Each structure stands twice: as C-alpha cells, then as structure tokens.
Amino acid sequence: MEHSERPPHRCRRVGRIIPEPWQRLCGAVPACQAGGLLDRRPAYYTAKIALNLVLLAAGWIAFVLLGDSWSQLVVAAWLALVAGQAAFIGHDAGHRQIFRTRRPNDLVGLTHANLLVGVRFGWWVGKHNRHHSNPNHEDRDPDINVGAVAFTRGQARARRGLAKVLARHQAYLFFPMLLGEAVHLHAASMRALLRGTVRHAPVEAGLLLLHLAGSLTALLLVLSPFRAAVFLIVQQGLLGLYLGCAFAPNHKGMPILTEGDELDFLRRQVLTSRNVRGGRLVDFALGGLNYQIEHHLFPSMPRPSLRHAQPLVRAFCREHGLPYCEQPLIGSYSAALRHLQTVAAPPRPAVVDQPSSG
C-alpha cells in the first residue's frame, strides 16, 4: 500500500486546514487533449454509451438465437456485465460528468438506471450525494448503515438473533451476500417510488415498469418458466456481485468517522477513500471507481480524466503529509474483509492480574 503513514482507525484533525485544495489542484493541471481535466469529454461518452448499447443488443440477439437452452446462462452472465457497465454510466450522469447541465445528465441517468438496470435514478442520486458529503461517517453515510453488514463494532453489538450470527461470520459471507445486492437495489427503488419523494416520479415509474415488463416478456417468450426463473436468478445475482465487487474496495476497511471527528473537506475525502491499482482493464471493470480518492475530491470530473489527475493528487497529498491509500484489487478485498472480521469479533475478556499467594 502506497502512503506516507498508516491512517489511524479514528481520524482526528491533522495539521492546518488547506483552503480550497481542489481549486489549487485544478490550477496545477496542465492542459489535456480536451482542454483540461474538468472539461467534458463528449466523444468518450458517446463512444462509451454506443459501445455498451451494441454489447447489450448483441446479448439479446444471442438470447433469441439460442432459444430455450441452458446455454442461455452464458447470456445471463453477459447481460449482467453489460448492466453493470450501464450502471457506471448512470453513476457518471448522476455526478454531471457527461454534460454540464442537469437535464441531459438526468436523461442519460434515467435511461441507463431505470430503463436498462431497473434502479430508480432519483433515489440513488440522493443517497449517493449523502455518501459523498460524509464518506464512512458512522451516522451520516447511508452506505455503511445497511442492515446486512455491520461496519462498526457498535453495529455488530446491536445485532440480535440470526442477524448477530450472520454478523459474526460476515467476512466469510460478504461475497455470497453480494449476490442479493441487485435485488436490494430494486426493492429500495420501489420503496422510494411508493414514497414519491423524488423528482420525475411518473417518468421513473414508467421506465421501471417498462424495464420489468420488457424483461419478463422476453424471458417468457423464449424460455420455459423454469429456465426463465433460473436465467433471472443468475443474471441478477451476477449483477449484484459485480456491482458489489466494484464498490467494496472504495471505503471498506478505511477509517470510520464519528461526530467527534473534525475534518476539513480534503481530509474527510482522502482519509476515508482507497484507490485500486491496475491498468486499463481495472479502469474498465470498475468503471473508474478505482480512482476513488480523485473521484471524491472532484466528483464532476469525467471518468477518463481521473487517471490523469491521480499523479497530481498523490503528489499533493505527499507534499502535505496526507496518507494516500492505494492497493491492488485483491489486497483491497483482503483489507475490507479483515475490517469486517475485526468489527464482528466478540470482545476479548479483560485479563485481571491475580494477587500472588506468596
């Protein structure tokens, strides 16, 4: 792991506050081909969206050609990968990385999240913005206040019954539990839809209904009911696993903040985030989320610019004595699992010194 020092479990204020560090970083960035790291990249996103739509169409064409066959499980895995890539595009649209104004970003986000993936875009954007404001905060980050996994000792101690047993073994169950992540996202989207507290509710409801009706119709027209059910379970399970594996390295195993931790924006984002080391394949597989530190400092920076910002951010952190955490993919998973195992372990009994009898 590349950093100047190991971050403590509880991050207190370190040194002075650096005013507007993101502006100073932007000023140090040399001009790129698109004119600057924060400039929009329309050619990249046009090609990215077009390629993903071609891959999606290829999957459904193969689905029709294969017919009622167990070979369709390969197509299910393919469509899970494509849906994951569509989710990453929706993520970028939610951060306004694609266009500068809200409306076209919302159009891309609604199309990819609601129609192609079946997740409510407006609900997810609100939740994700709260995460970005307070990453890894015990009380404020919705991503570490989920019921299935305990991310702190307090959450683990509060479990009762079966939930306590699951928490005790959560490090071993973490990846199997990710198989249900897509179902969890669908269910949370429906609950948000019923509450009706997000913009574009009628449009989002219509797109979600179109996604559900289209998917079920295609499955039942081509496959027997049993094969259709297996196909859906495999596709949704692998989609959840894929998304969970992309999100897991970002913050899990990094310091957990509480109300007593007083951190400025820079430290709050850097100290709680982890980058994943790798080349173009990792960039593609993780949708650019492997540059988590840069993404949290510059949420609206287009995905292809993050890799160019990385050496500048790393040098900036080194100059100011800030830990910059970066690990290989397997190492990041290991760190996350060690954290889950540590917080769920029962407290060790205190050792009391016995008075000597002599």
C-alpha positions, 0 to 999 in steps of 0.5 A, spaced: 500 500 500 502 506 497 502 512 503 506 516 507 503 513 514 498 508 516 491 512 517 489 511 524 482 507 525 479 514 528 481 520 524 482 526 528 484 533 525 491 533 522 495 539 521 492 546 518 486 546 514 488 547 506 483 552 503 480 550 497 485 544 495 481 542 489 481 549 486 489 549 487 489 542 484 485 544 478 490 550 477 496 545 477 493 541 471 496 542 465 492 542 459 489 535 456 487 533 449 480 536 451 482 542 454 483 540 461 481 535 466 474 538 468 472 539 461 467 534 458 469 529 454 463 528 449 466 523 444 468 518 450 461 518 452 458 517 446 463 512 444 462 509 451 454 509 451 454 506 443 459 501 445 455 498 451 448 499 447 451 494 441 454 489 447 447 489 450 443 488 443 448 483 441 446 479 448 439 479 446 440 477 439 444 471 442 438 470 447 433 469 441 438 465 437 439 460 442 432 459 444 430 455 450 437 452 452 441 452 458 446 455 454 442 461 455 446 462 462 452 464 458 447 470 456 445 471 463 452 472 465 453 477 459 447 481 460 449 482 467 456 485 465 453 489 460 448 492 466 453 493 470 457 497 465 450 501 464 450 502 471 457 506 471 454 510 466 448 512 470 453 513 476 457 518 471 450 522 469 448 522 476 455 526 478 454 531 471 460 528 468 457 527 461 454 534 460 454 540 464 447 541 465 442 537 469 437 535 464 441 531 459 445 528 465 438 526 468 436 523 461 442 519 460 441 517 468 434 515 467 435 511 461 441 507 463 438 506 471 431 505 470 430 503 463 436 498 462 438 496 470 431 497 473 434 502 479 430 508 480 435 514 478 432 519 483 433 515 489 440 513 488 442 520 486 440 522 493 443 517 497 449 517 493 450 525 494 449 523 502 455 518 501 459 523 498 458 529 503 460 524 509 464 518 506 464 512 512 461 517 517 458 512 522 451 516 522 451 520 516 453 515 510 447 511 508 452 506 505 455 503 511 448 503 515 445 497 511 442 492 515 446 486 512 453 488 514 455 491 520 461 496 519 462 498 526 463 494 532 457 498 535 453 495 529 455 488 530 453 489 538 446 491 536 445 485 532 440 480 535 438 473 533 440 470 526 442 477 524 448 477 530 450 470 527 450 472 520 454 478 523 459 474 526 461 470 520 460 476 515 467 476 512 466 469 510 459 471 507 460 478 504 461 475 497 455 470 497 451 476 500 453 480 494 449 476 490 442 479 493 445 486 492 441 487 485 435 485 488 436 490 494 437 495 489 430 494 486 426 493 492 429 500 495 427 503 488 420 501 489 420 503 496 422 510 494 417 510 488 411 508 493 414 514 497 414 519 491 419 523 494 423 524 488 423 528 482 420 525 475 416 520 479 411 518 473 417 518 468 421 513 473 415 509 474 414 508 467 421 506 465 421 501 471 415 498 469 417 498 462 424 495 464 420 489 468 415 488 463 420 488 457 424 483 461 419 478 463 416 478 456 422 476 453 424 471 458 417 468 457 417 468 450 423 464 449 424 460 455 420 455 459 418 458 466 423 454 469 429 456 465 426 463 465 426 463 473 433 460 473 436 465 467 433 471 472 436 468 478 443 468 475 443 474 471 441 478 477 445 475 482 451 476 477 449 483 477 449 484 484 456 481 485 459 485 480 456 491 482 458 489 489 465 487 487 466 494 484 464 498 490 467 494 496 474 496 495 472 504 495 471 505 503 471 498 506 476 497 511 478 505 511 477 509 517 470 510 520 468 517 522 464 519 528 461 526 530 467 527 534 471 527 528 473 534 525 475 534 518 476 539 513 473 537 506 480 534 503 481 530 509 474 527 510 475 525 502 482 522 502 482 519 509 476 515 508 477 513 500 482 507 497 484 507 490 485 500 486 491 499 482 491 496 475 491 498 468 486 499 463 482 493 464 481 495 472 479 502 469 474 498 465 471 493 470 470 498 475 468 503 471 473 508 474 471 507 481 478 505 482 480 512 482 476 513 488 480 518 492 480 523 485 473 521 484 471 524 491 475 530 491 472 532 484 466 528 483 464 532 476 470 530 473 469 525 467 471 518 468 477 518 463 480 524 466 481 521 473 487 517 471 490 523 469 489 527 475 491 521 480 499 523 479 497 530 481 493 528 487 498 523 490 503 528 489 499 533 493 497 529 498 505 527 499 507 534 499 502 535 505 503 529 509 496 526 507 496 518 507 494 516 500 491 509 500 492 505 494 492 497 493 491 492 488 484 489 487 485 483 491 489 486 497 483 491 497 478 485 498 483 482 503 483 489 507 475 490 507 474 483 509 479 483 515 475 490 517 469 486 517 472 480 521 475 485 526 468 489 527 464 482 528 469 479 533 466 478 540 470 482 545 476 479 548 475 478 556 479 483 560 485 479 563 485 481 571 492 480 574 491 475 580 494 477 587 500 472 588 499 467 594 506 468 596 
